[in-house]
């Protein structure tokens, strides 16, 4: 059973909620293991964030789930990751910190070149940032 680290719209309650995606496809619900962090920088693409992995940066907040193998292709589709094609997001395995321990997880970062003119989310937390941004815009 793969583990995934979700930091943006795949988080619970967000537009691409991982749990809802599993339910829509008749796949066993993911199991939330808890909150985790990964070294990197988070950027605002408007309706979703992008993570640039960076060991010299701060921490990006997300959640770790155990997911059924059948959910990984669904996540690839949501993130528009297609084998053999250059895409904004890529799927890779990376150690994230959960309860102070490194845990290997699949995650979907973007290349540093993709975020050149975008605002950085200094808090590293997409959900808190999006809520504050959307409230300020209302």
BELPE-V869214 format. One record per residue. N is the residue number from 0. RES is the residue in three letters. PHI is phi in whole degrees, -180 to 180 (NA if undefined). PSI is psi in whole degrees, -180 to 180 (* if undefined). D_CENTER is the distance of its C-alpha to the mean C-alpha in Angstrom with 1 decimal. Layout:
BEGIN
N_RES_PHI_PSI_D_CENTER, N_RES_PHI_PSI_D_CENTER
END
This chain:
BEGIN
0_UNK_NA_117_18.0, 1_UNK_-68_155_14.7, 2_UNK_-109_138_12.2, 3_UNK_-125_148_8.4, 4_UNK_-110_119_6.0, 5_UNK_-114_134_3.2, 6_UNK_-125_-5_3.2, 7_UNK_-135_-120_4.6, 8_UNK_-71_-10_6.9, 9_UNK_-85_-7_6.2, 10_UNK_-70_156_7.3, 11_UNK_-55_131_11.1, 12_UNK_87_-9_13.3, 13_UNK_-90_172_11.1, 14_UNK_-59_-34_12.3, 15_UNK_-110_32_10.4, 16_UNK_-37_121_10.6, 17_UNK_-54_-40_10.1, 18_UNK_-65_-44_13.6, 19_UNK_-65_-39_15.2, 20_UNK_-62_-44_14.1, 21_UNK_-62_-45_15.7, 22_UNK_-62_-44_18.7, 23_UNK_-58_-33_19.3, 24_UNK_-99_6_19.6, 25_UNK_67_31_21.7, 26_UNK_-103_145_19.5, 27_UNK_-50_137_19.7, 28_UNK_-61_140_17.4, 29_UNK_-66_157_14.6, 30_UNK_-107_117_15.7, 31_UNK_-72_124_13.9, 32_UNK_-95_-23_14.8, 33_UNK_137_-175_13.7, 34_UNK_-80_146_12.0, 35_UNK_-146_173_11.1, 36_UNK_-136_158_10.7, 37_UNK_-139_146_10.4, 38_UNK_-71_123_12.8, 39_UNK_174_-174_11.7, 40_UNK_-125_138_12.0, 41_UNK_-110_138_9.9, 42_UNK_-128_151_11.7, 43_UNK_-94_111_12.6, 44_UNK_-93_7_13.1, 45_UNK_106_-81_14.8, 46_UNK_-98_1_13.2, 47_UNK_-159_161_9.5, 48_UNK_-100_166_8.1, 49_UNK_-130_137_7.9, 50_UNK_-103_127_7.4, 51_UNK_-107_117_10.8, 52_UNK_-67_133_11.5, 53_UNK_-159_108_14.8, 54_UNK_-66_-15_16.9, 55_UNK_-97_-1_19.1, 56_UNK_-98_-172_16.8, 57_UNK_-78_-160_15.7, 58_UNK_-108_137_12.9, 59_UNK_-103_132_9.4, 60_UNK_-92_140_9.0, 61_UNK_-161_-167_6.7, 62_UNK_-126_146_8.2, 63_UNK_-105_135_9.6, 64_UNK_-130_146_11.2, 65_UNK_-88_130_14.0, 66_UNK_-127_155_14.0, 67_UNK_-68_147_17.0, 68_UNK_-52_-37_17.4, 69_UNK_-66_-18_18.0, 70_UNK_-81_-24_14.5, 71_UNK_-59_-46_13.0, 72_UNK_-62_-31_14.9, 73_UNK_-66_-43_13.8, 74_UNK_-64_-41_10.1, 75_UNK_-58_-41_11.6, 76_UNK_-65_-45_13.6, 77_UNK_-60_-42_11.1, 78_UNK_-85_0_9.4, 79_UNK_56_46_13.0, 80_UNK_-100_116_13.2, 81_UNK_-125_130_16.9, 82_UNK_-56_134_19.0, 83_UNK_78_3_21.4, 84_UNK_-118_143_20.0, 85_UNK_-77_122_18.6, 86_UNK_-133_165_15.5, 87_UNK_-62_-51_13.1, 88_UNK_-96_151_10.1, 89_UNK_-127_154_11.1, 90_UNK_-101_129_10.3, 91_UNK_-147_166_11.5, 92_UNK_-100_138_12.2, 93_UNK_-150_147_12.0, 94_UNK_-79_131_13.5, 95_UNK_-119_161_11.7, 96_UNK_-98_123_14.2, 97_UNK_-130_120_14.9, 98_UNK_54_38_18.3, 99_UNK_78_1_19.2, 100_UNK_-116_141_18.9, 101_UNK_-72_136_16.8, 102_UNK_-132_126_15.1, 103_UNK_-72_127_14.1, 104_UNK_-139_152_10.8, 105_UNK_-78_143_9.3, 106_UNK_-152_171_6.1, 107_UNK_-126_87_5.9, 108_UNK_-88_173_7.5, 109_UNK_-119_164_10.3, 110_UNK_-76_150_13.9, 111_UNK_-55_-37_15.6, 112_UNK_-66_-20_18.1, 113_UNK_-78_-13_15.8, 114_UNK_-112_12_15.5, 115_UNK_-49_-46_19.2, 116_UNK_-107_14_20.3, 117_UNK_-96_152_17.3, 118_UNK_-71_138_17.2, 119_UNK_-85_142_15.4, 120_UNK_-96_93_13.7, 121_UNK_-61_-31_15.9, 122_UNK_-70_-22_14.8, 123_UNK_75_9_11.3, 124_UNK_-122_103_10.4, 125_UNK_-60_-45_9.1, 126_UNK_-62_-49_10.9, 127_UNK_-63_-43_14.0, 128_UNK_-63_-48_14.2, 129_UNK_-62_-43_13.9, 130_UNK_-61_-46_16.5, 131_UNK_-65_-43_18.8, 132_UNK_-64_-46_18.6, 133_UNK_-69_-35_19.3, 134_UNK_-67_-41_22.1, 135_UNK_-66_-32_23.6, 136_UNK_-81_-16_23.8, 137_UNK_-79_*_25.5
END
